[in-house]
Amino acid sequence: MNIALIAHDQKKDEMVQFAVAFEPILKDHRLFSTGTTGKRVMNETNLQVHRYQSGPMGGDQQIGAMIAVNEMDLVLFFKDPLTAQPHEPDISALIRLCDVYKVPLATNIATGEILLKGLERGDLSWRNVIEKKDGTKDD
Ligand SMILES: O=C(CO)COP(=O)(O)O
């Protein structure tokens, strides 16, 4: 499955801890991230991550574009609710698209843990039969 890893600055340490803890699950999937989050995760784990632009530079929109063609199966977006973000419209758009396309979304580490445990036991396998906009299906 295609999984997005995104974390605001105050949540990046949590995202790295999360990626370390769930590396045995995450390593079996294709990972995508915004720029700085992906750099941290790759530096501190053995995971390979396809990095898009940094969030404020359009990375949230690039991940949103994948959602819009049904190419993202799970989004782990550890948001900082206490700091104003200059690219708040992009963040809202990404979250909105998750709802439009019924993509499972965790906005904090506690929900992220539940989603990954569900992923591990096959709860998200229904995503495999969703037809991507380009006509392909996940394997
Ligand atoms: O701002 C972000 C998400 O909105 C995250 O971007 P970075 O991973 O580049 O810090």
Ligand as a Chemical Component Dictionary entry (heavy atoms), coordinates in Angstrom:
data_LIG
# 
_chem_comp.id                   LIG 
_chem_comp.type                 NON-POLYMER 
_chem_comp.pdbx_formal_charge   0 
_chem_comp.three_letter_code    LIG 
# 
loop_
_chem_comp_atom.comp_id 
_chem_comp_atom.atom_id 
_chem_comp_atom.alt_atom_id 
_chem_comp_atom.type_symbol 
_chem_comp_atom.charge 
_chem_comp_atom.model_Cartn_x 
_chem_comp_atom.model_Cartn_y 
_chem_comp_atom.model_Cartn_z 
_chem_comp_atom.pdbx_ordinal 
LIG O1 O1 O 0 4.505 21.243 6.842 1  
LIG C1 C1 C 0 4.326 20.061 6.769 2  
LIG C2 C2 C 0 2.973 19.498 6.618 3  
LIG O2 O2 O 0 1.969 20.465 6.545 4  
LIG C3 C3 C 0 5.463 19.113 6.838 5  
LIG O3 O3 O 0 6.464 19.502 5.940 6  
LIG P1 P1 P 0 7.957 19.026 6.185 7  
LIG O4 O4 O 0 7.958 17.555 6.332 8  
LIG O5 O5 O 0 8.716 19.443 4.958 9  
LIG O6 O6 O 0 8.440 19.748 7.416 10 
# 
loop_
_chem_comp_bond.comp_id 
_chem_comp_bond.atom_id_1 
_chem_comp_bond.atom_id_2 
_chem_comp_bond.value_order 
_chem_comp_bond.pdbx_ordinal 
LIG O1 C1 DOUB 1 
LIG C1 C2 SING 2 
LIG C1 C3 SING 3 
LIG C2 O2 SING 4 
LIG C3 O3 SING 5 
LIG O3 P1 SING 6 
LIG P1 O4 DOUB 7 
LIG P1 O5 SING 8 
LIG P1 O6 SING 9 
# 
